[in-house]
Amino acid sequence: MSGRKSLATLSVRGGEDRVKPDNAVAQPIVCTATYSFTSRREIADHFEGRIEREEYGRYGNPTVRAAEKRIAALDGAEDAVLFGSGMAAVSTALLALLKSGQHVILTSDCYRRTRQLVGSFLSRYGIESTLVPPGDLAALEAAIRPGATRLVVTESPTNPYLRVADLPAYAAVVRKHRGLKLLVDSTFATPINQRPLELGADLVLHSATKYLGGHNDLLAGSLSGRADLIAGLRDLRGVLGTLLDPHSAYLLQRGLKTLDLRVGKQNASGLRIARWLEARPEVVRVFHPGLESHPDHVTAKAQMSGFGGVVSFIVEGGLEGAAAFVDAVRIPLIAPSLGGVESLIEQPALMSFYELTSEERRAIGIEEGLVRLSLGIEDADELIADLAQAFERSRVPAVA
């Protein structure tokens, strides 16, 4: 495909060969653990880089490779590499880019499992870390240790309050320090709404389990960036075995074909429902980057083309009030995760942070009455009607 294509076209055709094996329209699933060679010459050509082909299933697969090329096209990257989950992707990246005696900086609102990986596990191997508040560029600059800091990791938008990092500003700080790289988790935004590589990031991470797959039926993670960076990550994937299987890669490609359509609808539903919730007397506060009340609304408008389908809000009545409301909804399913065609709803205090006490949750900013709604592609009018009846049935007291 020649010339610059729209994201809608790239979602369907990005990175693919026009003629596929057996003239198939859909990318075939190549289900094999190993690959045969015709001769000693072909083996030499492969290992000496004269031909590109697969050798063993842990190092690559044609179905997986096709999905990687499409994600790279969507992210505007030279290359991309897929893993068995988002955490497999970030774990491989951290292990590839850091070694004992080095230092990584994370914004304090990064995914909690990423923070756990760095703070509880990598610290055992002499890798130190610092958490900085989101958006505090002075704190970021102050945390950098010349000669030791090798990576800055941030997420945008974040979970669950949907904070939006000023990525060009982050990149400007990183560029002042030789050898320092910026990794952006852009799972909530998708390539449809945000292009971190164009904003100065070195690597962009997606939990492809979410919007990229889009149907709540697979686990996958991806990293996109320069070809040399991705080559190193792919090599380490072959050592660690954090690869994606061909069946999931096939489902991921099928999901990517409708990414632009799905995200467009979720963007529209998200903003409409966020505005509706903001007017409800039972709601204390709504968090969505498309709202003028959101602290990062101006930043989001500058660097995002859409604001996403996740809406977080605090319900009056605390833990019990929010629980009664969540129990009363009929269309969204009570479940973790996000980005699929089905709307999902959860109360973080009772799911993602269940093991913490109220005081511990409050200390990390998780309100007892917080609800996270991940919108699917159902009819927005029917979703609003369902939320309205849930408020009525749960009898949450109105704000005085």
Secondary structure, 3 states (H helix, E strand, C coil): CCCCCCHHHHHHHCCCCCCCHHHCCCCCCCCCCECCCCCHHHHHHHHCCCCCCCCECCCCCHHHHHHHHHHHHHHCCCEEEEECCHHHHHHHHHHHHCCCCCEEEEECCCCHHHHHHHHHHHHHHCCEEEEECCCCHHHHHHHCCCCCEEEEEEECCCCCCCCCCCHHHHHHHHHCCCCCEEEEECCCCHHHHCCHHHHCCCEEEECCCCCCCCCCCCCCEEEEECHHHHHHHHHHHHHHCCCCCHHHHHHHHHHHCCHHHHHHHHHHHHHHHHHHHHCCCCEEEEECCCCCCCCCHHHHHHHCCCCCCEEEEEECCHHHHHHHHHHHCCCCEECCCCCCCCCEEECHHHCCCCCCCHHHHHHCCCCCCEEEEECCCCCHHHHHHHHHHHHHHHCCCCCC
